[in-house]
Amino acid sequence: MSRRHYVTTKRLESLRASLSQRDWAILNDIDRLGIMSGGQLRIIHYAPTGLSRRQARMDLSELVNLEVLQRLGRRIGGEHSGSDGYCYAIGLAGQRLIDPDRRRTWRIPTPGPALLSHATAVSQLYVELQAAASGPTHLAGFDAEPACWRRYFGPGGSPQWLKPDAYVAIESDDYEDRYFIEVDCATEFPARIVSKARAYISYWQSGREQSDDDIFPIIAFVVPTATRKAQLVDALSRLPAEHWRLFVVTTSDRASEALLDGSLLETAHEESVS
């Protein structure tokens, strides 16, 4: 159950002064994504050593004790995942640190297994993009839900919401690539995927996204297996040709590389229908 909870100004200022630069980076990443696992936080913010693994475990435990973070009541990967399998959200004090003007704070309810798996899959893409970026090519933007949602007016002027899982911008010296991301966990029927695709088509037709610089992001479905990719490609290829060119399907094991090197854009048509 959620409840009202106040963090005193004095305690808030004490916390603000005591947090390290890494503590703030961890807090900001979880604020961006909503939920992250201990293993994901360790990959981004700690060196790949045994000593750093222990340090990450102690730091996260301390942030939970301070209520900067909240440890959720369910692990990913089961009991054998160890501390890496714990999942974290922003705690009561962390909510006020992120938004000092916020008057109400509440404990984040632990999602069910399917929702937790999906949330950490979105976070995993962010982690892999951060870890794989090199040279001038880097992750310029990553908005998860609800920051990536778009409000627009559909047919007849009715207000509509487009709700991607994430919005990604990849930048180098020469270009910026933009994507709407749909992380697929192979739990939905292809008909549901087509329904999602039609929502993107409606948004594209509204012209809302293109109004500033005439660019519409590619919609990338990230799927767990090649078999699932084939299912989605088959479903999306039934759309009219002028519509399926908006979509591309890639597997999770190569998604970060393909997003960073631009190959998803270069082969969007082929990957969407081949």
C-alpha positions as CSV (number, residue, x, y, z in Angstrom):
1,M,0.0,0.0,0.0
2,S,1.1,3.5,-0.7
3,R,1.2,6.0,2.1
4,R,2.0,9.6,2.8
5,H,5.5,10.1,4.1
6,Y,7.5,13.3,4.8
7,V,11.2,13.7,4.8
8,T,12.3,16.6,6.9
9,T,14.2,19.5,5.3
10,K,17.1,19.0,7.8
11,R,17.4,15.3,6.9
12,L,17.1,16.1,3.2
13,E,20.0,18.6,3.3
14,S,22.1,16.2,5.3
15,L,21.6,13.5,2.7
16,R,22.2,15.8,-0.2
17,A,25.6,16.8,1.3
18,S,26.6,13.2,2.1
19,L,25.9,11.5,-1.2
20,S,28.9,10.8,-3.5
21,Q,29.0,11.6,-7.2
22,R,28.4,7.9,-7.8
23,D,25.5,7.8,-5.5
24,W,23.9,10.7,-7.4
25,A,24.6,8.9,-10.7
26,I,22.9,5.8,-9.5
27,L,19.9,7.8,-8.2
28,N,19.6,9.6,-11.6
29,D,19.8,6.4,-13.6
30,I,17.0,4.8,-11.5
31,D,15.0,8.0,-11.8
32,R,15.4,7.7,-15.6
33,L,14.4,4.1,-15.9
34,G,12.1,3.4,-12.9
35,I,13.6,0.0,-12.0
36,M,17.2,-1.4,-12.3
37,S,18.8,-4.5,-10.9
38,G,21.9,-4.5,-8.7
39,G,23.9,-6.2,-11.6
40,Q,22.9,-3.5,-14.0
41,L,23.9,-0.7,-11.6
42,R,27.2,-2.5,-11.0
43,I,28.1,-2.8,-14.7
44,I,27.6,1.0,-15.3
45,H,29.0,2.4,-12.1
46,Y,31.7,0.1,-10.9
47,A,34.9,-1.5,-12.2
48,P,34.6,-5.2,-13.1
49,T,36.5,-6.6,-10.1
50,G,35.7,-8.6,-7.1
51,L,36.5,-5.7,-4.8
52,S,34.1,-3.4,-6.8
53,R,31.4,-6.1,-6.6
54,R,31.6,-6.0,-2.8
55,Q,31.7,-2.2,-2.8
56,A,28.6,-2.1,-5.0
57,R,26.8,-4.4,-2.6
58,M,27.7,-2.2,0.4
59,D,26.8,1.0,-1.4
60,L,23.4,-0.1,-2.5
61,S,22.6,-1.5,1.0
62,E,23.5,1.8,2.5
63,L,21.4,3.7,0.0
64,V,18.5,1.5,0.9
65,N,19.1,2.0,4.6
66,L,19.0,5.8,4.0
67,E,15.8,5.4,2.0
68,V,17.4,6.9,-1.0
69,L,16.7,3.7,-2.8
70,Q,14.1,1.0,-2.2
71,R,14.8,-2.7,-2.7
72,L,11.9,-4.4,-4.3
73,G,10.4,-7.6,-2.9
74,R,11.3,-9.8,-5.9
75,R,14.6,-10.8,-7.5
76,I,15.3,-11.4,-11.2
77,G,17.3,-14.6,-11.9
78,G,16.1,-16.4,-8.8
79,E,17.9,-17.0,-5.5
80,H,21.1,-18.0,-7.3
81,S,21.5,-14.5,-8.7
82,G,22.8,-13.2,-5.4
83,S,22.9,-9.5,-4.8
84,D,23.0,-8.7,-8.5
85,G,19.4,-10.0,-8.8
86,Y,17.9,-7.5,-6.4
87,C,15.9,-4.8,-8.0
88,Y,15.8,-1.2,-7.0
89,A,13.4,1.7,-7.3
90,I,13.7,5.3,-5.9
91,G,13.1,5.4,-2.1
92,L,11.1,7.8,-0.1
93,A,14.1,10.2,0.6
94,G,15.3,9.7,-3.0
95,Q,12.0,11.0,-4.4
96,R,12.5,14.2,-2.5
97,L,16.1,14.5,-3.5
98,I,15.1,14.2,-7.2
99,D,12.2,16.6,-6.7
100,P,12.6,18.9,-3.6
101,D,9.2,20.5,-4.2
102,R,7.4,17.1,-4.1
103,R,5.0,16.9,-1.1
104,R,3.9,13.3,-1.3
105,T,6.2,10.3,-1.4
106,W,5.3,6.6,-1.5
107,R,6.8,3.2,-1.6
108,I,6.9,1.7,-5.0
109,P,4.9,-1.5,-5.2
110,T,6.8,-4.6,-6.4
111,P,5.6,-5.4,-10.0
112,G,4.5,-8.9,-10.9
113,P,7.0,-11.2,-12.5
114,A,6.1,-10.3,-16.1
115,L,6.1,-6.5,-15.5
116,L,9.4,-6.8,-13.6
117,S,11.0,-8.8,-16.4
118,H,9.9,-6.2,-19.0
119,A,11.1,-3.3,-16.9
120,T,14.6,-4.8,-16.4
121,A,14.7,-5.7,-20.1
122,V,14.3,-2.0,-20.9
123,S,16.9,-1.1,-18.4
124,Q,19.3,-3.7,-19.8
125,L,19.1,-2.0,-23.2
126,Y,20.2,1.2,-21.6
127,V,23.0,-0.5,-19.7
128,E,24.3,-2.2,-22.9
129,L,24.1,1.1,-24.9
130,Q,26.1,2.9,-22.2
131,A,28.7,0.1,-22.0
132,A,29.1,-0.4,-25.7
133,A,29.4,3.3,-26.7
134,S,32.9,4.3,-27.8
135,G,34.7,7.1,-29.7
136,P,32.5,9.8,-31.0
137,T,29.4,7.6,-31.1
138,H,27.4,7.9,-27.9
139,L,24.0,7.6,-26.3
140,A,22.7,11.2,-26.5
141,G,19.3,10.4,-25.0
142,F,17.3,7.6,-23.4
143,D,13.8,8.3,-22.1
144,A,11.9,5.5,-20.6
145,E,8.2,5.5,-19.6
146,P,6.5,7.8,-19.0
147,A,8.9,10.5,-20.2
148,C,9.0,9.0,-23.7
149,W,5.2,9.0,-24.1
150,R,3.7,11.3,-26.8
151,R,0.3,13.1,-26.7
152,Y,-1.3,13.9,-30.0
153,F,-4.6,14.4,-31.7
154,G,-5.9,11.4,-33.7
155,P,-8.5,11.2,-36.4
156,G,-11.4,13.6,-35.8
157,G,-9.3,15.5,-33.3
158,S,-9.6,13.0,-30.5
159,P,-6.7,13.2,-27.9
160,Q,-4.5,10.1,-28.0
161,W,-1.4,8.8,-26.3
162,L,1.5,6.9,-27.9
163,K,3.3,4.8,-25.2
164,P,6.7,3.4,-26.4
165,D,8.9,1.6,-23.9
166,A,11.7,4.0,-24.6
167,Y,13.0,6.8,-26.9
168,V,16.6,6.6,-27.9
169,A,18.9,9.1,-29.6
170,I,22.4,8.0,-30.8
171,E,24.8,10.8,-31.7
172,S,28.2,11.0,-33.4
173,D,30.2,13.7,-35.2
174,D,28.1,13.3,-38.3
175,Y,24.6,12.2,-37.4
176,E,21.9,11.7,-34.8
177,D,19.7,8.6,-35.1
178,R,16.4,8.4,-33.3
179,Y,14.3,5.4,-32.3
180,F,11.1,4.5,-30.5
181,I,11.8,1.2,-28.7
182,E,9.4,-1.6,-28.1
183,V,11.0,-4.3,-25.9
184,D,9.1,-7.5,-26.7
185,C,9.3,-10.4,-24.2
186,A,7.4,-12.8,-26.5
187,T,4.3,-12.7,-24.3
188,E,1.9,-11.0,-26.8
189,F,0.1,-12.4,-29.8
190,P,1.2,-11.0,-33.2
191,A,-2.2,-9.4,-33.6
192,R,-1.4,-7.2,-30.5
193,I,1.9,-6.3,-32.1
194,V,0.1,-5.1,-35.3
195,S,-2.3,-3.1,-33.1
196,K,0.8,-1.4,-31.5
197,A,2.2,-0.8,-35.0
198,R,-1.1,0.9,-36.1
199,A,-0.8,3.3,-33.1
200,Y,2.6,4.4,-34.3
201,I,1.3,4.8,-37.9
202,S,-1.5,7.0,-36.5
203,Y,1.1,9.1,-34.6
204,W,3.3,9.4,-37.7
205,Q,0.3,10.5,-39.8
206,S,-0.5,13.2,-37.2
207,G,2.8,14.9,-38.1
208,R,3.3,15.8,-34.4
209,E,6.8,14.4,-34.1
210,Q,8.0,15.8,-37.4
211,S,6.8,19.3,-36.7
212,D,10.1,20.6,-35.3
213,D,12.7,19.1,-37.7
214,D,10.9,16.8,-40.1
215,I,12.3,13.7,-38.6
216,F,10.3,10.7,-37.4
217,P,12.1,8.0,-35.4
218,I,12.4,4.4,-36.6
219,I,10.3,2.1,-34.4
220,A,12.6,-0.8,-33.3
221,F,11.1,-4.0,-31.8
222,V,13.7,-5.7,-29.7
223,V,12.9,-9.4,-29.3
224,P,14.5,-12.2,-27.4
225,T,15.0,-14.8,-30.1
226,A,15.4,-15.2,-33.9
227,T,12.1,-17.3,-33.9
228,R,10.2,-14.4,-32.3
229,K,11.9,-12.0,-34.7
230,A,10.5,-14.1,-37.6
231,Q,7.0,-14.0,-36.1
232,L,7.0,-10.2,-35.8
233,V,8.5,-9.6,-39.2
234,D,5.8,-11.8,-40.7
235,A,3.1,-9.8,-38.8
236,L,4.5,-6.4,-39.6
237,S,5.1,-7.2,-43.3
238,R,1.4,-7.5,-43.8
239,L,1.1,-3.7,-43.3
240,P,1.0,-1.5,-46.4
241,A,4.5,-0.9,-47.9
242,E,4.4,2.8,-47.0
243,H,3.8,1.8,-43.3
244,W,6.1,-1.1,-42.7
245,R,9.1,1.0,-43.7
246,L,8.7,2.7,-40.3
247,F,9.5,-0.5,-38.4
248,V,12.5,-2.8,-37.8
249,V,12.9,-5.9,-35.7
250,T,16.2,-6.9,-34.0
251,T,17.2,-9.5,-31.4
252,S,18.2,-8.3,-27.9
253,D,21.7,-9.8,-28.3
254,R,22.6,-7.4,-31.1
255,A,20.3,-4.5,-30.4
256,S,22.8,-2.2,-28.7
257,E,25.4,-2.7,-31.4
258,A,22.9,-2.2,-34.2
259,L,21.6,1.0,-32.6
260,L,25.1,2.4,-32.1
261,D,26.5,1.6,-35.5
262,G,23.5,2.7,-37.4
263,S,22.9,-0.6,-39.2
264,L,19.3,-0.7,-38.1
265,L,18.6,2.5,-40.1
266,E,20.7,1.3,-43.1
267,T,18.8,-2.0,-43.3
268,A,15.4,-1.0,-41.9
269,H,13.5,-2.1,-45.0
270,E,15.3,-5.3,-45.4
271,E,15.1,-6.4,-41.8
272,S,11.4,-5.4,-41.5
273,V,10.3,-7.7,-44.4
274,S,13.0,-10.3,-44.9
